[in-house]
């Protein structure tokens, strides 16, 4: 009997889409999410006396859509102390959609994550199916405006290594590109990718 329970525990844990989902999203936030969406992942942090929860959503109809995949909203909630959660901002353009980014049949956010620390959070995306690239967008909390703003974007791509050396790496970097925030400040909700 103990072996069966261990097996079921392992099986259940392996079905979770990400470590963040293993933690329960507060019920107050679950009831506030848009209809027709599921949580892909989320992350929480504290900064400036507030708690922030960043939530990535995915449409329940995405798998059935053949053409352009629906947007994947990224929601930013804030909370002071034990007060209520407040939706601070939403952006439907930060998380790339299935097939977006030049690789048909690939999902840039399939293994994507939200890394968060203090007043900063980064949406980490990438693909390794035919093409190989990463796309990390970072936002920071601006205490003066009371909202998250664009901080930087880092991307890198790789190509097949033309070397015949059997010990050579399979891929070689095409280099990194970094875009840093410049005035005027761009609010999280208004940020758009340049691709």
Helices and strands as residue ranges (DSSP letters): H 2-14, H 19-22, H 27-30, E 37-47, E 50-59, G 62-64, E 74-80, E 86-91, E 113-117, E 120-128, E 132-142, E 147-160, E 171-180, G 188-190
